[in-house]
Amino acid sequence: MKFLKVFRFEFIYQLRNIATWLYFVVVLCFAFLVVTENYSYDARAGYFLLNAPIVIATVSVLCIVHWLPVGASVAGDAAARDIQTRMHALTYTVPVSKAEYLGGRFLAALTLNVLTMLAIPLGILFAMYLSGIETEILGPFRLASYLTAFFYIIVPNVFIATAIQCSLGVLTRRAMGAYLGGVALFVTAYLFGMVFQNKGEWVDLIDPMSFNPIMRHLNDWSPIERNTRLFVLEGSFLINRLLWIGVSIGMLMFTYFRFRFVLPETSGKRKSVKPLKPEVVTREKLNWGTAYALPQVRGIYGFATHGYQLRLLTWKAFLQITKSGVGLPLLAALALMMGLAAPGNGNLKTRGVPFIPRTDQVLHYLTSPLTEPKFFWIIIALLTIYYAGELVWRERETGLSEIANASPVLEWTFFLSNFLGLSLILVTWLVFVMIAGIVVQVGIGGASVEIGLYWQVLFGFQLVDCLLFALLALFAHVVVNQKFVGHLFAMLVYGFIVFAANLGIEHKLLIFGASPSWVYTDMGGFGNSLAPWLWFKLYWVSWASLLAVLARLLWVRSREVSFASRLHLARRRFKSSTMLIATISVGSILLSGGFIFYNTNVLNDYTTASDTMEKRAMYEQHYAKYKNRPQPRLTKTNLNVEIYPKQRETEIRGMYYLLNNSTASIDSIYLSIAETVQTTDIAFDRPAKQVLADENLGYQIYTLTEPLQPGDSLQLSFEVRYKARGFTNSGAENFVMANGTNFRNYEWLPAIGYQSYRELNDIGQRKQYKLSSRPETPSLYNIDARKDAPFREQISFEAVVGTDSSQTAVAPGLLRRTWTKGGRRYFHYATDAPIRNEYNFFSANYAVYEKRWNDEAIQIYYDPGQTENIERMALSVQASLAYYTQQFGPYPHRLIRFVSYPGYSISNHSTPATITAEEGFFLLNPKDDPRGLDLVTAVIAHEMAHQWWGGQLTPARVEGAGLLSESLAWYSALGVVEDKYGAVHLRRLLNFLREENENPRTRAALPLLQANDWYQYYRKGPFALYALSQYIGRDRVNGALKKLLSKHSAGIPPLPTSLNLYQELKAATPDSLQYMLHDLFEKNTFWKLEAKEAKVKKIKTGLWQVTINVQANKHVIDSIGKETKLPMKDWVEIGVFAQPEEGKETGRLLYLQKHYINSSEQTIIVTVSQKPARAAIDPNYLLIDWEINDNSIEVKPDN
């Protein structure tokens, strides 16, 4: 049978190809590394068992997605090899049908790809059972986990990919069609996984590789499900498989009917050409006398000729790419997509609130370093690899290589013309990017366009990365000298560049093109980032020039293409000019590399991530024995600080006042010393002897000659000096900058006693370093842990801070006085009440906005060009002070200060009397928020609340600590927003906070009292407190919080926990609603509420009777995902609404009362005074219900 012969020939032909086996090895290694370097970390942390079905499934889909671009060569070769080798003139004349020809080749490619994908389960098995993985993180071996992943994920995806790639290869008659199809599938997978995640079930259906729905289950499955649940063909996953298999079959059928056994040049319609009449030409007889001897012509091939050739060939290379289907139109389309996506991107919008689009923010979105690519730049890297392959192979694929090789053109000219042509393409791409950025800025409005900054960043910084990678891609193709293997090699190198840190290679001298990132903000400019970037780029440009020399020497220019023959030819090509360029390149590599090494490894300590973990482990192993030893308490700090912004230096002379507030005498003082500074001249005001000085781990012990008795005090003096020394592997440190100095006390100043925050907390890391097993956060019921919290000491503070004459220095406390001395400005600060031992120092060219609330001063230190939100921030501070003082007690200071520092994000941090904010926060634009939400006011209210919750009340570092800080802060902010803007705006804020429920996540969790994750602290906790306030009254809840604060504001152990909060709330809650408190805080409770039916009938003039059928269920889900149904005996709000006015979503509230629901299905009858339009159960979403869209229903007439 001819079908089998075609299949057998194609299968054996490609099986003998070394590239096929190379793909197998690459996939196997990738699967192995994903398991050992990625998933094993989460398994050690107890997130899942390493051989759980979810792990095998997600590793399988990850491997397939990354195989798509490189594995396309099998399908592409099967589809287009005959045409590209010009054998089609023979094979198309063989008596074989289309079904036999196409079907045999497709089936051979599919079989080979499926066999290649066997490397995935093999690599997983090797990783789990042959790599030394601990047996305790492995569960029982389940063959079904591998079979379901293979037959439900791998085989369908391979079929889909091979069908699309083969079809494109046949239709385009080029193997590159298959490659581009693979790239398109790869891009689509990541597009769905990164851009369209959490957009609904429709995304799951149209995701061709099912990448997003499979990966999402890592978050939304419970621990039990992650460890036991198999992937089965059901629901949207089944529909997705059927849909895309159907699409693939459709493409194969279209290809079958489209394909013809005709030569490419005759496959189209010929234009009719009118035959020309031959002319009769009279020829003159040639006279071969000496007078007609032909002159001897000698070619002149000097610099001008070579330059002319280079120009022509460069332009030819540029046009070859631009005129292709994946040239300028595709780049323009990508830039357009980049521009369209910009307004919704995190750099130009955060949490749905748009930014005022500064040029630096737009550029931060548009650019990406080579080692940390963003989505669009991954596409550009893949296109660069494709373009490089097309340019290197263009003459050979068109059959012109013999002519080109015989032409009087230097190898340098061939290579440089390809590089310059590719460079022009990348320059054109950056022009498109710049246009997109400018259009985005102008379209959004509100900020000036800085054309100079665009040119400097795009064509100064980003272009260098582009050109380095372009040369690397060309070099890969020249050296490998096999097109698809060259693609594979270039992609592997690119993968190494991106994932080198995951493989334990972190030094940027070892990662091609790597460098510390440049950073630009309006406030800080380029800061200290330029010098290290320039040195690293000089180093890599030197390497690139050396690679160009090697590429020129190995350039294929004859029929001898073996590597040995090319090496022999390279030795003949190695002339004096080549030697000169190579010598200069090597010299530059050694000089620049030596200078970088001197900065990163000599002037500064080079530490990897594993080195840092090891130090933290050693700190605990050596000194945890001192953890519970009594130490004097810090009560007062006096500092003299000299900041030299231009010199990047700081000098601090300090004095600590220490008090023994324990019941035992203290004979030794333990000091934890910061690594990044020099701490010297440590002295006590009484005789003491240093008995330990561990410089590596930053720990010192001093023995007092006379023990410090209970109630006694002593003074500790010290000096700290910071001097930036060159730059590190991650760039220059940004503690001290020309404009925007910012450092914290615990980063530089010595700390008293053993510091628990220096320990390793991650469970997996603790196992790795054989530390005692313990939870990341101490148990709520751990009595000893209630003595500990970072920076819990309440201290009085005083400092004199000096800085440059043009800058303002900021420190905690009131500004007592300021003066100028020796060309420097000095500022004297002192607190008027004790503060928590956490504070910052700042120095910059600040503008200051001042306002007052009663006797409290409000100061905002900001960059002079960022005034948009200053007034809004001040008004929020006033509203917060008014509300919190009334509800929770007085603000303890006479000043609240906001300080800006350089940075893109909107992160804020509250320290006593001071709130710090990155400059991005000052550029939020709530006026253009389509939801009408003033997030600036809400965030300021949240940070202000931390002056009470976290500033005055310091919770113990145990489970549930975030409930006493973040949850209380957000709950308090809800009250400020309601008082300032009213109930409608409060509802907008609640809806904003509720958006997080739309993200897939497991419902399995600890109760709120033991909460230890972001979602519970920032979302579920505030909702629980707000719901309770709506049930028992806001005044009752706030009164309980006020009592909590009055009992625990001193910061003295035992520190408060969520149990203390619960105790106060319990005392304030009526007996009839104690169940609600229990459900919200003691159990992880969820409600499922649904309005099934609502009917209305008019009973008398002006009255309507509404009958509502509701369904209500309540469940408790424990931390591993076990679900228990509870009987419904709850008070739940029932609401009825009128027809909404035009332009509004919700009509006027006609009825809102709490009803006692005591069964899963219940009928409720209410009477309203106006014809209703909708009825709802729990219309304000007070109860934790993740499916709220079915809470309300249209009211229909009761016939």
Secondary structure as UniProt FT lines:
FT   HELIX           2..15
FT   HELIX           18..34
FT   HELIX           35..39
FT   HELIX           40..44
FT   TURN            45..46
FT   TURN            50..51
FT   HELIX           53..84
FT   TURN            85..86
FT   HELIX           88..91
FT   TURN            92..93
FT   HELIX           98..117
FT   HELIX           119..129
FT   HELIX           135..137
FT   HELIX           143..149
FT   HELIX           150..154
FT   HELIX           155..172
FT   HELIX           175..190
FT   HELIX           191..195
FT   TURN            197..198
FT   HELIX           201..206
FT   TURN            208..209
FT   HELIX           211..220
FT   HELIX           223..228
FT   HELIX           235..258
FT   HELIX           264..266
FT   HELIX           290..292
FT   HELIX           303..322
FT   TURN            325..326
FT   HELIX           328..341
FT   HELIX           342..344
FT   TURN            346..348
FT   STRAND          349..350
FT   TURN            351..352
FT   STRAND          353..355
FT   HELIX           359..366
FT   TURN            370..371
FT   HELIX           375..398
FT   HELIX           401..406
FT   HELIX           411..444
FT   HELIX           451..456
FT   HELIX           457..462
FT   HELIX           463..480
FT   HELIX           483..499
FT   HELIX           501..503
FT   TURN            508..509
FT   TURN            512..513
FT   TURN            522..524
FT   TURN            526..528
FT   HELIX           530..553
FT   HELIX           563..573
FT   HELIX           576..597
FT   HELIX           598..603
FT   HELIX           609..623
FT   HELIX           624..626
FT   TURN            627..628
FT   STRAND          633..644
FT   TURN            645..648
FT   STRAND          649..659
FT   STRAND          666..672
FT   STRAND          678..684
FT   STRAND          688..694
FT   TURN            695..698
FT   STRAND          699..708
FT   TURN            710..711
FT   STRAND          713..723
FT   TURN            729..730
FT   STRAND          741..744
FT   HELIX           745..748
FT   STRAND          751..752
FT   HELIX           756..758
FT   HELIX           763..768
FT   TURN            769..770
FT   TURN            780..781
FT   HELIX           784..787
FT   TURN            790..791
FT   STRAND          794..804
FT   TURN            805..806
FT   STRAND          808..810
FT   STRAND          814..821
FT   TURN            822..823
FT   STRAND          824..830
FT   STRAND          835..836
FT   STRAND          840..844
FT   STRAND          847..853
FT   TURN            854..855
FT   STRAND          856..862
FT   TURN            864..865
FT   TURN            868..869
FT   HELIX           870..888
FT   STRAND          895..901
FT   STRAND          908..911
FT   TURN            912..913
FT   STRAND          914..918
FT   HELIX           919..923
FT   HELIX           926..928
FT   TURN            930..931
FT   HELIX           935..945
FT   TURN            946..948
FT   TURN            950..952
FT   TURN            959..960
FT   HELIX           961..964
FT   HELIX           966..981
FT   HELIX           983..994
FT   HELIX           995..998
FT   HELIX           1008..1010
FT   HELIX           1014..1015
FT   HELIX           1016..1020
FT   HELIX           1021..1032
FT   HELIX           1034..1047
FT   HELIX           1058..1068
FT   HELIX           1071..1073
FT   HELIX           1074..1077
FT   HELIX           1078..1082
FT   STRAND          1085..1100
FT   TURN            1101..1102
FT   STRAND          1103..1117
FT   TURN            1119..1120
FT   STRAND          1123..1126
FT   STRAND          1130..1138
FT   TURN            1142..1143
FT   STRAND          1149..1157
FT   STRAND          1161..1168
FT   STRAND          1172..1177
FT   TURN            1179..1180
FT   TURN            1189..1190
FT   STRAND          1192..1194
FT   STRAND          1196..1197
//
